[in-house]
Amino acid sequence: MARVTLYGRPGCHLCDDARTVIQRVCADLGEQYEEFSIEGDADLMHTYGELIPVTLVDGKQHDYWRVSESRLRTALTA
């Protein structure tokens, strides 16, 4: 089961940056992540539209706009 969730949309450069950090941290720690596009989902657009990329750890919002590698590592190892 993935502990990290990334919400974003295609063509979002901040989402690309967030994905890179998430991939690196998850690979280093042996964790999985999942990614969902908010595009085409009215509820997700309403919830996250102005905040993407949004990162959740264990189902709780962790970061938005930018992903802090150190904060993500700490959250996954705490």
Secondary structure as UniProt FT lines:
FT   STRAND          4..8
FT   TURN            10..11
FT   HELIX           13..29
FT   STRAND          33..37
FT   TURN            39..40
FT   HELIX           42..48
FT   TURN            49..51
FT   STRAND          54..57
FT   TURN            58..59
FT   STRAND          60..64
FT   HELIX           69..77
//
